[in-house]
Amino acid sequence: MAMKTLTAAVVRDLLDAHLSDLARRHGLRLATLDTGIPGAFVIPERSP
């Protein structure tokens, strides 16, 4: 059986989904600077 190679984008999406689900299962919400993770709390940027 041949193994499929995962792109960096796919791995990143899988990791984001895993961390978001892990937080949800513990009654929490993933906090991140990444605006592309559905359901996550995006930490606002601070002005200098």
ChimeraX commands (.cxc) that place a marker at each C-alpha (Angstrom):
marker #1 position 0.00,0.00,0.00 radius 0.5
marker #1 position 1.43,3.39,-0.99 radius 0.5
marker #1 position 1.53,6.17,1.59 radius 0.5
marker #1 position 0.12,9.52,0.62 radius 0.5
marker #1 position 2.18,12.62,1.23 radius 0.5
marker #1 position 0.41,15.35,3.14 radius 0.5
marker #1 position 1.07,18.95,2.29 radius 0.5
marker #1 position 1.98,21.45,5.00 radius 0.5
marker #1 position -1.43,23.11,4.58 radius 0.5
marker #1 position -3.26,19.83,5.17 radius 0.5
marker #1 position -1.17,19.05,8.25 radius 0.5
marker #1 position -1.79,22.56,9.61 radius 0.5
marker #1 position -5.55,22.22,9.06 radius 0.5
marker #1 position -5.57,18.81,10.79 radius 0.5
marker #1 position -3.64,20.19,13.76 radius 0.5
marker #1 position -5.92,23.24,14.02 radius 0.5
marker #1 position -8.99,20.98,13.98 radius 0.5
marker #1 position -7.48,18.65,16.58 radius 0.5
marker #1 position -6.57,21.49,18.96 radius 0.5
marker #1 position -9.95,23.15,18.53 radius 0.5
marker #1 position -11.74,19.86,19.22 radius 0.5
marker #1 position -9.52,19.15,22.23 radius 0.5
marker #1 position -10.34,22.54,23.73 radius 0.5
marker #1 position -14.08,22.03,23.06 radius 0.5
marker #1 position -14.07,18.59,24.72 radius 0.5
marker #1 position -12.65,20.20,27.85 radius 0.5
marker #1 position -15.28,22.93,27.85 radius 0.5
marker #1 position -12.84,25.54,26.53 radius 0.5
marker #1 position -12.30,27.50,23.34 radius 0.5
marker #1 position -9.09,27.64,21.34 radius 0.5
marker #1 position -7.48,31.10,21.48 radius 0.5
marker #1 position -5.23,32.01,18.57 radius 0.5
marker #1 position -3.82,34.79,16.43 radius 0.5
marker #1 position -4.89,32.84,13.32 radius 0.5
marker #1 position -8.09,34.24,11.80 radius 0.5
marker #1 position -8.60,31.13,9.67 radius 0.5
marker #1 position -9.65,28.65,12.38 radius 0.5
marker #1 position -13.44,28.31,12.52 radius 0.5
marker #1 position -14.88,28.59,16.03 radius 0.5
marker #1 position -11.64,29.79,17.61 radius 0.5
marker #1 position -11.33,32.99,19.62 radius 0.5
marker #1 position -9.04,35.37,17.73 radius 0.5
marker #1 position -6.81,37.31,20.12 radius 0.5
marker #1 position -6.96,40.96,19.06 radius 0.5
marker #1 position -3.73,42.69,18.12 radius 0.5
marker #1 position -2.46,45.29,20.54 radius 0.5
marker #1 position -1.57,48.73,19.25 radius 0.5
marker #1 position 1.91,49.90,20.18 radius 0.5
marker link #1:1,2 radius 0.2
marker link #1:2,3 radius 0.2
marker link #1:3,4 radius 0.2
marker link #1:4,5 radius 0.2
marker link #1:5,6 radius 0.2
marker link #1:6,7 radius 0.2
marker link #1:7,8 radius 0.2
marker link #1:8,9 radius 0.2
marker link #1:9,10 radius 0.2
marker link #1:10,11 radius 0.2
marker link #1:11,12 radius 0.2
marker link #1:12,13 radius 0.2
marker link #1:13,14 radius 0.2
marker link #1:14,15 radius 0.2
marker link #1:15,16 radius 0.2
marker link #1:16,17 radius 0.2
marker link #1:17,18 radius 0.2
marker link #1:18,19 radius 0.2
marker link #1:19,20 radius 0.2
marker link #1:20,21 radius 0.2
marker link #1:21,22 radius 0.2
marker link #1:22,23 radius 0.2
marker link #1:23,24 radius 0.2
marker link #1:24,25 radius 0.2
marker link #1:25,26 radius 0.2
marker link #1:26,27 radius 0.2
marker link #1:27,28 radius 0.2
marker link #1:28,29 radius 0.2
marker link #1:29,30 radius 0.2
marker link #1:30,31 radius 0.2
marker link #1:31,32 radius 0.2
marker link #1:32,33 radius 0.2
marker link #1:33,34 radius 0.2
marker link #1:34,35 radius 0.2
marker link #1:35,36 radius 0.2
marker link #1:36,37 radius 0.2
marker link #1:37,38 radius 0.2
marker link #1:38,39 radius 0.2
marker link #1:39,40 radius 0.2
marker link #1:40,41 radius 0.2
marker link #1:41,42 radius 0.2
marker link #1:42,43 radius 0.2
marker link #1:43,44 radius 0.2
marker link #1:44,45 radius 0.2
marker link #1:45,46 radius 0.2
marker link #1:46,47 radius 0.2
marker link #1:47,48 radius 0.2
view
